[in-house]
Amino acid sequence: MKVIFIQDVRGKGNRGQLKEVPDGYAQNYLIKNKLAKLATPAAISQLKGQERAQEKKAEEEKAKATDLKKKLESDGTVVEIQSKAGEDSRLFGSVPSKQIAQALKQQFGYEVDKRKIDLDEPIRALGYRNVNVQLAPGVTAKIRVHVVAKK
């Protein structure tokens, strides 16, 4: 019996997947517990419509991310962060990705999730750094971060 999974079922199928399963398993477990529905022609065409809508949404997000990448990688976009530093230009503490995301929003108005900022380790010294930002799957931007001493 062909079913369309409504929820993920471990070892059997993922949400939105069309799959052939034994009749008894489908009737007595999957459909009864609302984990799947019968794959009628109407349900299959609805599933295909949802997949097309998801693809279109993913393309729009990728286009927005590409546009934001161009803005972030322009020469005028340098995120400046002030921090307390010692004599040898080492910081008291560090500059985490959260602080970079906040400075990017304050200085340029670009909203970037702190979890998308790829820092191997927090910045602990003054100067310029190139930091990668994962904007969308397959779209990575490099931003310049300038850490200066607080006066």
Secondary structure in CASP SS format (residue, H / E / C, confidence):
PFRMAT SS
TARGET T0000
AUTHOR 0000-0000-0000
METHOD secondary structure of the structure
MODEL  1
M C 1.00
K E 1.00
V E 1.00
I E 1.00
F E 1.00
I C 1.00
Q C 1.00
D C 1.00
V E 1.00
R C 1.00
G C 1.00
K C 1.00
G E 1.00
N C 1.00
R C 1.00
G C 1.00
Q C 1.00
L E 1.00
K E 1.00
E E 1.00
V C 1.00
P C 1.00
D H 1.00
G H 1.00
Y H 1.00
A H 1.00
Q H 1.00
N H 1.00
Y H 1.00
L H 1.00
I H 1.00
K C 1.00
N C 1.00
K C 1.00
L C 1.00
A E 1.00
K E 1.00
L E 1.00
A C 1.00
T C 1.00
P H 1.00
A H 1.00
A H 1.00
I H 1.00
S H 1.00
Q H 1.00
L H 1.00
K H 1.00
G H 1.00
Q H 1.00
E H 1.00
R H 1.00
A H 1.00
Q H 1.00
E H 1.00
K H 1.00
K H 1.00
A H 1.00
E H 1.00
E H 1.00
E H 1.00
K H 1.00
A H 1.00
K H 1.00
A H 1.00
T H 1.00
D H 1.00
L H 1.00
K H 1.00
K H 1.00
K H 1.00
L H 1.00
E C 1.00
S C 1.00
D C 1.00
G C 1.00
T C 1.00
V E 1.00
V E 1.00
E E 1.00
I E 1.00
Q E 1.00
S E 1.00
K C 1.00
A E 1.00
G C 1.00
E C 1.00
D C 1.00
S C 1.00
R E 1.00
L E 1.00
F E 1.00
G E 1.00
S E 1.00
V E 1.00
P C 1.00
S H 1.00
K H 1.00
Q H 1.00
I H 1.00
A H 1.00
Q H 1.00
A H 1.00
L H 1.00
K H 1.00
Q H 1.00
Q H 1.00
F H 1.00
G C 1.00
Y C 1.00
E C 1.00
V C 1.00
D C 1.00
K H 1.00
R H 1.00
K H 1.00
I E 1.00
D E 1.00
L C 1.00
D C 1.00
E C 1.00
P C 1.00
I E 1.00
R E 1.00
A E 1.00
L C 1.00
G E 1.00
Y E 1.00
R E 1.00
N E 1.00
V E 1.00
N E 1.00
V E 1.00
Q E 1.00
L E 1.00
A E 1.00
P C 1.00
G C 1.00
V E 1.00
T E 1.00
A E 1.00
K E 1.00
I E 1.00
R E 1.00
V E 1.00
H E 1.00
V E 1.00
V E 1.00
A E 1.00
K C 1.00
K C 1.00
END
